[in-house]
Structures are given as structure tokens and as C-alpha cells.
Amino acid sequence: MAQQAFRKLHLVLALGGMMAPFAISAAHADSVVKLGFASPLSGPQAHYGKDNENAAKMAVDDLNKQGLVIGGQKVKFELVPEDDQADPRVGTQVAQRLVDSGVKAVIGHFNSGVSIPASRIYSDAGIPQLSVATNPAYTASGYKTAFRLVGSDSQIGGSLGQYAVRQLKAQRIAVIDDRTAYGQGIADEFVKSLAAQGKQPIKREYTNDKANDFTAILTSLKAQKPDVVFYGGADAQAAPMARQMKRLGLNARLMGGDMLNTPNFIKLAGADAAGHYSAVAGGELGARPAGKDFEQRYKARYQQDVVLLGPQFYDGVMIVADAMKRAGSTDPAKFLPYIAKTGYKGVTADFGFDAAGNLKNAPVTISSVENNDWKVKSVVQ
């Protein structure tokens, strides 16, 4: 019996010796922190979504190169990307998948119509959501987990309305929107801005975000002789609209929000893009040293220019990581309050959020197409 007991003891010691290196290794292993990402990665808005994903990946890689230690534990960030197809129904499914996968925060979604219903799911899970949704309804639900990385439609549409009247001296303004949360929301704010200046649209028309033939609408508008046509929608529809305006001899400037301000609009509209206007929620990226550096690094890495709001997705990842560092924890319940009181200086803005989660002091940049490129005309705060 004594010999048998000795053999057992010897086996335990031997196994303990074998396990010791694994225990030491495990103790020093990086803790993986999952960050959710959601945008349209397929379909007609995939160019926006891929831009966002590229930038978010850059941020994760930059963080991992730093070898961050949070709460005494070295961490490695991992991006969990999802394609919401710019579809609210798919977006809520994506949101639940991200929650179930154990992400600590979500950077996204891109579209207001997707971000708004998804925000309830993240709120119920207590997971911070940092979105570029511009519709005011995104932060109107009172969810403490929702943060807007850009200005709202109130600021963008308001700035365009003022620019149309004060700078372009427009007298006859028509409005079209695609009936999405984004398109209708920004068109509504544009109309509110006109009303504040004592003006009303001469006509308001509606289409959808899949249309590409606007001949009937534009022919009807031509008889009203507008000098500005405002479109609430994306570049994939705005570009054929610009071409058809030219073909019909409708001599009006086309104006729209940030989803028009892309290389894709110029590519699709060709020479007919010239002279049209857009407004982007954010300042001029190249005017900030960190923004200029980001542009150069992005182009070197992906061999293309920034499409639109990718830099804000980069900042969103960084804001989350900064909040974790200050909280000393990757637990959403512990670092969420640090996002709410952030003072992070990003590549796109100096971030601070109001009590509703809106970006404070959000600038708006108004540009027009000249010489086959978007040229900044005005930056308003």
C-alpha cells in the first residue's frame, strides 16, 4: 500500500510539473476583447460599409501594436464584423448576434434606419453603441448606451438650408427624399431650416432608395423652375438624378447630405456632377494634423481615398479603448460612464457628448464638385 501511495504521489508531482508551464503561459496570455462592427458590406451601399470596416480594422491594429494593459491585464482587441445590408430587419438580427457573441461595444451601424431599432437591443444588453446615424430619433429614445459620432440631421439639414438661401440666393427650392429614416429625416430638417428663414419648398416629392429613374419627378419639377433641388438619399440615386436633370435641361443645383459626398457620386454622375452640393457631418479631415495623417495611412494601406465616414468609425474604436483604459476595466457596465464623459481628441473631432449622447460642438462641412473633386466651400459649427 505504501508503494502504491508513493506511485500516486509521484504521478501527481509529475503531472503538476507538466502543467506548470501551461499555467504560467495562461497567466500571461492576452485577454481578447471583442468589439462589434456593423455596416452594409453588400449591396448598393457596400462602398460606405467597406470604408467603415477598413477604418475600424486600422484602429484595432493600431491599438494592438500599443500592447495595452487594462486593469493589470494585457489585452488584444478583436473586431467582429457584421453585414447589416442597410436593412432594419437584418440589422436587428445582426445586433442580437453581436450581443450573443460577447462583444463589449459596437461601432455602428451606418444607416439611421438600422441604428435606431438596433439601439434598443444594445441598450437591453447594456452594451455601448457608437453610431454615425444622423436622424435625431437615434438619441431621442433615452438609451444611455447610444452615442452619436457626428452631427445630427438637424445640424446638417439646417446648414444646407441656410447655405441655399444665404449663399446660393435660392428662391425656388424643391425637395425629394427616398423615404428612409436618413433621407426623410435630413429632408425634414432642411425644410425646417427653410421655414425658419421664411421660405417653403415649391414642391416636395418622394421616391425610394432602390430607384434610378427620376424622369417623371424631374419633368414635373422642371415646370416649377427650381433653382435648387434638395435630395435626401444616397449617392447611388443622386448620381442618376444629376444626369437626368442635365438631360432634361433642368438648370438647378442638386444638394444633399453626407451620403452624396463620395467619390462614387462623381464617378457615377461623370461630368454632370459638376456644380452640385453636399454637407458632411464633421470638419475638414485634412485640416486636423491627426486627420491628415489618417488620410495618408488609409490611402497607403488600402490604395484608395477615404469614402466618407470611415474616420469616425476609427475614432469610435479609439473612444471605447480610451474609456476602458480610464475605467481600468473592459466590463461595459464599468467603462460606459467613461464614454459618456469622454474628452477624446480624435482624427475627426474633439469628442464630448451631451446627456442624450449627441456630439457636442459638431461641425458641418459644405462642399461642391469642381474639377472632378469635392471642394470645401464652408465649415460651420
C-alpha positions as CSV (number, residue, x, y, z in Angstrom):
1,M,0.0,0.0,0.0
2,A,2.8,2.4,0.9
3,Q,4.4,1.7,-2.5
4,Q,1.1,2.3,-4.3
5,A,0.6,5.6,-2.5
6,F,4.2,6.7,-3.4
7,R,3.5,6.0,-7.0
8,K,0.3,8.1,-6.9
9,L,2.2,10.9,-5.3
10,H,5.0,10.7,-7.9
11,L,2.3,10.8,-10.7
12,V,0.7,13.9,-9.2
13,L,4.0,15.7,-8.9
14,A,4.9,14.7,-12.4
15,L,1.6,16.0,-13.8
16,G,2.0,19.1,-11.8
17,G,5.4,19.7,-13.3
18,M,4.0,19.2,-16.8
19,M,1.1,21.6,-16.2
20,A,3.2,24.3,-14.6
21,P,4.4,25.8,-17.9
22,F,0.8,25.9,-19.2
23,A,-0.4,27.6,-16.1
24,I,2.3,30.2,-16.4
25,S,1.6,30.7,-20.1
26,A,-2.1,31.1,-19.4
27,A,-1.5,33.7,-16.8
28,H,0.5,35.8,-19.2
29,A,-1.8,35.3,-22.2
30,D,-3.5,38.3,-23.7
31,S,-7.1,38.8,-22.8
32,V,-9.2,39.0,-26.0
33,V,-11.6,42.0,-26.1
34,K,-14.3,41.7,-28.8
35,L,-15.6,44.9,-30.5
36,G,-18.7,44.6,-32.7
37,F,-18.8,46.3,-36.1
38,A,-21.9,46.7,-38.3
39,S,-22.4,48.4,-41.6
40,P,-23.7,47.5,-45.1
41,L,-21.0,45.2,-46.6
42,S,-23.0,44.1,-49.5
43,G,-25.5,45.7,-51.9
44,P,-25.5,49.3,-53.3
45,Q,-24.2,50.8,-50.1
46,A,-21.3,48.4,-49.7
47,H,-18.7,51.1,-50.6
48,Y,-19.7,53.0,-47.4
49,G,-19.6,49.9,-45.3
50,K,-16.3,48.7,-46.5
51,D,-14.8,52.1,-45.9
52,N,-16.1,51.9,-42.3
53,E,-14.7,48.4,-41.8
54,N,-11.3,49.4,-43.2
55,A,-11.0,52.2,-40.8
56,A,-12.2,50.1,-37.8
57,K,-9.6,47.5,-38.7
58,M,-6.9,50.2,-38.7
59,A,-8.0,51.3,-35.3
60,V,-7.9,47.7,-33.9
61,D,-4.4,47.1,-35.4
62,D,-3.1,50.4,-34.0
63,L,-4.4,49.5,-30.6
64,N,-2.9,46.0,-30.7
65,K,0.5,47.5,-31.6
66,Q,0.4,49.5,-28.4
67,G,0.2,46.4,-26.2
68,L,-2.4,48.0,-24.0
69,V,-2.7,46.9,-20.4
70,I,-6.2,47.4,-18.8
71,G,-6.9,46.6,-15.2
72,G,-3.5,44.9,-15.0
73,Q,-4.2,42.6,-17.9
74,K,-2.6,42.9,-21.3
75,V,-5.4,42.9,-23.9
76,K,-5.8,42.2,-27.6
77,F,-8.7,43.7,-29.4
78,E,-10.6,41.7,-32.0
79,L,-13.1,43.2,-34.5
80,V,-16.3,41.2,-35.0
81,P,-17.7,42.4,-38.3
82,E,-21.3,42.0,-39.5
83,D,-23.1,42.9,-42.7
84,D,-26.5,44.6,-41.9
85,Q,-27.2,45.2,-45.6
86,A,-28.6,48.6,-44.8
87,D,-31.8,46.8,-43.9
88,P,-33.5,47.4,-40.5
89,R,-34.8,43.8,-40.2
90,V,-31.3,42.4,-40.9
91,G,-29.8,45.0,-38.7
92,T,-31.7,43.8,-35.6
93,Q,-30.7,40.2,-36.3
94,V,-27.1,41.4,-36.6
95,A,-27.4,43.3,-33.3
96,Q,-28.6,40.2,-31.5
97,R,-25.8,38.1,-32.9
98,L,-23.2,40.7,-31.8
99,V,-24.7,40.7,-28.3
100,D,-24.7,36.9,-28.2
101,S,-21.1,36.8,-29.4
102,G,-19.9,38.7,-26.3
103,V,-18.8,42.0,-27.8
104,K,-18.0,44.7,-25.3
105,A,-19.1,47.6,-27.5
106,V,-20.5,48.1,-31.0
107,I,-19.2,50.6,-33.6
108,G,-22.1,51.1,-36.0
109,H,-24.5,50.9,-37.6
110,F,-24.1,53.2,-40.6
111,N,-27.7,53.9,-41.6
112,S,-30.1,55.7,-39.2
113,G,-32.9,53.3,-40.2
114,V,-30.8,50.4,-39.0
115,S,-29.2,52.1,-36.0
116,I,-32.5,53.2,-34.4
117,P,-34.1,49.7,-34.0
118,A,-30.7,48.1,-33.2
119,S,-30.1,50.6,-30.4
120,R,-32.8,49.0,-28.2
121,I,-31.1,45.7,-28.4
122,Y,-27.8,47.1,-27.3
123,S,-29.5,49.1,-24.6
124,D,-31.2,46.0,-23.2
125,A,-27.8,44.3,-23.1
126,G,-26.0,47.2,-21.6
127,I,-23.5,47.4,-24.5
128,P,-22.3,50.9,-25.7
129,Q,-23.2,51.7,-29.3
130,L,-21.3,54.4,-31.2
131,S,-23.0,55.2,-34.4
132,V,-22.9,57.7,-37.3
133,A,-26.7,57.7,-37.5
134,T,-27.8,61.3,-38.2
135,N,-31.5,61.0,-37.6
136,P,-32.4,62.9,-34.4
137,A,-34.5,59.9,-33.3
138,Y,-31.4,57.8,-32.7
139,T,-30.6,59.6,-29.4
140,A,-34.2,60.6,-28.6
141,S,-35.1,57.3,-27.0
142,G,-33.2,58.0,-23.8
143,Y,-30.9,55.0,-24.1
144,K,-27.7,55.6,-22.1
145,T,-25.8,53.3,-24.4
146,A,-26.3,55.3,-27.6
147,F,-23.7,57.8,-28.7
148,R,-23.6,59.8,-32.0
149,L,-20.2,60.2,-33.6
150,V,-21.3,63.0,-35.9
151,G,-23.7,65.9,-36.0
152,S,-27.4,65.2,-36.5
153,D,-29.7,65.9,-39.4
154,S,-30.8,69.0,-37.6
155,Q,-27.3,70.4,-38.0
156,I,-26.7,69.1,-41.5
157,G,-30.1,69.9,-43.0
158,G,-30.1,73.2,-41.2
159,S,-26.7,74.2,-42.5
160,L,-27.7,73.2,-46.1
161,G,-30.9,75.2,-45.8
162,Q,-29.1,78.3,-44.7
163,Y,-26.5,77.9,-47.3
164,A,-29.1,77.5,-50.1
165,V,-30.8,80.7,-49.1
166,R,-28.0,82.9,-47.9
167,Q,-25.1,81.9,-50.1
168,L,-26.7,80.5,-53.2
169,K,-29.6,83.0,-53.0
170,A,-32.0,80.3,-54.0
171,Q,-35.6,81.5,-54.4
172,R,-37.4,78.4,-55.7
173,I,-36.4,75.2,-53.9
174,A,-37.8,71.7,-54.5
175,V,-37.3,68.7,-52.1
176,I,-37.2,65.0,-52.8
177,D,-36.4,62.2,-50.4
178,D,-36.1,58.4,-50.5
179,R,-38.4,57.7,-47.5
180,T,-35.7,56.1,-45.5
181,A,-35.1,57.3,-41.9
182,Y,-31.9,59.0,-43.2
183,G,-33.4,60.5,-46.3
184,Q,-36.7,61.7,-44.9
185,G,-35.0,62.9,-41.7
186,I,-32.5,65.1,-43.4
187,A,-35.1,66.4,-45.8
188,D,-37.4,67.3,-43.0
189,E,-34.6,69.2,-41.2
190,F,-33.8,71.0,-44.5
191,V,-37.5,72.1,-44.8
192,K,-37.5,73.3,-41.2
193,S,-34.5,75.4,-41.9
194,L,-36.2,77.0,-44.9
195,A,-39.3,77.7,-42.8
196,A,-37.1,79.4,-40.2
197,Q,-36.0,81.7,-43.0
198,G,-39.5,82.4,-44.2
199,K,-39.5,80.0,-47.1
200,Q,-41.4,76.9,-48.2
201,P,-40.5,74.4,-50.8
202,I,-42.2,74.9,-54.1
203,K,-42.8,71.2,-54.2
204,R,-41.9,68.0,-52.3
205,E,-41.6,64.7,-54.0
206,Y,-40.9,61.1,-52.8
207,T,-39.1,58.1,-54.2
208,N,-37.3,55.1,-52.7
209,D,-33.7,54.0,-52.1
210,K,-33.8,51.5,-55.0
211,A,-35.0,53.8,-57.7
212,N,-32.7,55.0,-60.6
213,D,-35.2,56.6,-63.0
214,F,-36.5,60.0,-61.8
215,T,-37.7,61.3,-65.2
216,A,-41.3,61.7,-64.1
217,I,-40.5,63.6,-60.9
218,L,-37.9,65.8,-62.6
219,T,-40.1,66.6,-65.5
220,S,-42.8,67.7,-63.1
221,L,-40.3,69.8,-61.2
222,K,-39.0,71.4,-64.3
223,A,-42.3,73.2,-64.9
224,Q,-41.8,74.8,-61.4
225,K,-38.4,76.2,-62.5
226,P,-36.5,75.4,-59.3
227,D,-33.0,76.8,-58.8
228,V,-32.2,74.2,-56.1
229,V,-33.3,70.6,-55.8
230,F,-32.6,69.0,-52.4
231,Y,-32.3,65.2,-52.4
232,G,-32.4,63.2,-49.1
233,G,-30.8,59.9,-50.0
234,A,-27.6,58.1,-51.2
235,D,-25.1,58.7,-54.0
236,A,-26.4,55.7,-56.0
237,Q,-29.6,57.5,-56.6
238,A,-28.3,61.1,-56.6
239,A,-25.9,60.4,-59.4
240,P,-28.5,59.3,-62.0
241,M,-30.7,62.1,-60.8
242,A,-27.9,64.6,-61.6
243,R,-27.5,63.1,-65.1
244,Q,-31.3,63.2,-65.7
245,M,-31.5,66.8,-64.6
246,K,-28.9,67.7,-67.1
247,R,-30.6,65.7,-69.9
248,L,-34.0,67.3,-69.2
249,G,-32.5,70.8,-69.2
250,L,-33.4,71.3,-65.5
251,N,-30.9,74.0,-64.6
252,A,-30.9,73.7,-60.9
253,R,-28.2,72.8,-58.3
254,L,-28.6,69.5,-56.6
255,M,-28.0,69.5,-52.9
256,G,-27.9,66.7,-50.4
257,G,-26.4,65.3,-47.2
258,D,-23.3,63.4,-46.4
259,M,-24.2,60.3,-48.4
260,L,-23.7,62.4,-51.6
261,N,-20.2,63.4,-50.6
262,T,-18.4,60.5,-52.1
263,P,-16.0,59.7,-55.0
264,N,-18.7,57.3,-56.1
265,F,-21.2,60.2,-56.8
266,I,-18.6,61.8,-59.1
267,K,-17.8,58.5,-60.7
268,L,-21.4,57.7,-61.4
269,A,-22.6,61.2,-62.4
270,G,-19.5,61.9,-64.5
271,A,-19.3,65.4,-65.9
272,D,-22.9,66.0,-64.7
273,A,-21.6,66.0,-61.1
274,A,-20.1,69.5,-61.5
275,G,-21.7,72.3,-59.5
276,H,-23.7,70.2,-57.1
277,Y,-23.5,70.5,-53.3
278,S,-23.4,68.3,-50.2
279,A,-22.8,68.7,-46.5
280,V,-20.9,66.3,-44.2
281,A,-21.3,66.0,-40.5
282,G,-17.8,66.7,-39.4
283,G,-14.9,69.1,-40.0
284,E,-12.5,69.1,-42.9
285,L,-10.4,66.0,-42.2
286,G,-7.2,67.3,-43.7
287,A,-7.4,70.4,-41.5
288,R,-6.6,68.4,-38.4
289,P,-3.0,67.0,-38.1
290,A,-4.3,63.7,-36.9
291,G,-6.9,63.7,-39.7
292,K,-4.3,64.3,-42.4
293,D,-2.1,61.5,-41.0
294,F,-5.1,59.2,-41.0
295,E,-5.9,60.0,-44.7
296,Q,-2.3,59.3,-45.7
297,R,-2.1,56.0,-43.8
298,Y,-5.5,54.9,-45.0
299,K,-4.6,55.5,-48.7
300,A,-1.2,53.8,-48.3
301,R,-2.9,50.7,-46.7
302,Y,-5.9,50.3,-48.9
303,Q,-4.8,52.1,-52.1
304,Q,-7.9,54.3,-52.2
305,D,-9.1,57.5,-50.7
306,V,-11.4,57.7,-47.7
307,V,-15.0,57.2,-48.9
308,L,-17.0,59.1,-46.3
309,L,-17.3,58.3,-42.5
310,G,-14.6,55.7,-42.1
311,P,-12.6,58.1,-39.9
312,Q,-15.5,58.4,-37.5
313,F,-15.5,54.6,-37.1
314,Y,-11.8,54.7,-36.4
315,D,-12.5,57.3,-33.7
316,G,-15.3,55.2,-32.3
317,V,-13.0,52.3,-31.7
318,M,-10.4,54.6,-30.1
319,I,-13.0,56.2,-27.8
320,V,-14.1,52.8,-26.5
321,A,-10.5,51.7,-25.8
322,D,-9.8,55.1,-24.1
323,A,-12.8,54.6,-21.9
324,M,-11.7,51.1,-20.9
325,K,-8.2,52.4,-20.0
326,R,-9.6,55.2,-17.8
327,A,-12.1,52.8,-16.2
328,G,-9.4,50.1,-15.7
329,S,-11.9,47.6,-17.0
330,T,-13.3,46.0,-20.2
331,D,-16.7,45.5,-18.4
332,P,-19.3,47.6,-20.3
333,A,-21.0,48.5,-17.0
334,K,-17.8,49.9,-15.7
335,F,-16.4,51.8,-18.8
336,L,-19.8,53.0,-20.2
337,P,-19.8,56.1,-17.9
338,Y,-16.3,57.0,-19.2
339,I,-17.6,57.2,-22.7
340,A,-20.4,59.5,-21.6
341,K,-17.8,61.9,-20.1
342,T,-15.1,61.4,-22.8
343,G,-12.8,64.2,-23.8
344,Y,-11.1,62.3,-26.5
345,K,-9.2,64.2,-29.3
346,G,-9.8,62.1,-32.4
347,V,-8.8,62.3,-36.0
348,T,-12.2,63.8,-36.9
349,A,-13.2,65.9,-33.9
350,D,-12.6,66.7,-30.2
351,F,-15.2,64.4,-28.8
352,G,-17.6,65.2,-26.0
353,F,-21.2,64.0,-25.6
354,D,-24.2,65.7,-24.1
355,A,-26.6,64.0,-21.8
356,A,-28.5,62.5,-24.7
357,G,-25.4,61.1,-26.4
358,N,-25.1,63.7,-29.1
359,L,-21.7,65.0,-30.2
360,K,-21.1,68.5,-28.8
361,N,-19.9,71.3,-31.0
362,A,-20.4,69.2,-34.1
363,P,-19.1,70.9,-37.2
364,V,-20.6,70.6,-40.7
365,T,-18.6,70.9,-43.9
366,I,-20.3,72.0,-47.1
367,S,-18.7,71.2,-50.4
368,S,-19.4,71.3,-54.1
369,V,-18.0,69.4,-57.1
370,E,-15.3,71.2,-59.0
371,N,-12.7,69.8,-61.4
372,N,-13.9,66.2,-60.7
373,D,-13.5,66.5,-56.9
374,W,-15.3,67.7,-53.8
375,K,-14.1,71.2,-52.8
376,V,-14.8,72.6,-49.4
377,K,-16.9,75.8,-49.5
378,S,-17.7,76.3,-45.9
379,V,-17.3,74.8,-42.4
380,V,-19.9,75.8,-39.9
381,Q,-20.0,75.0,-36.2
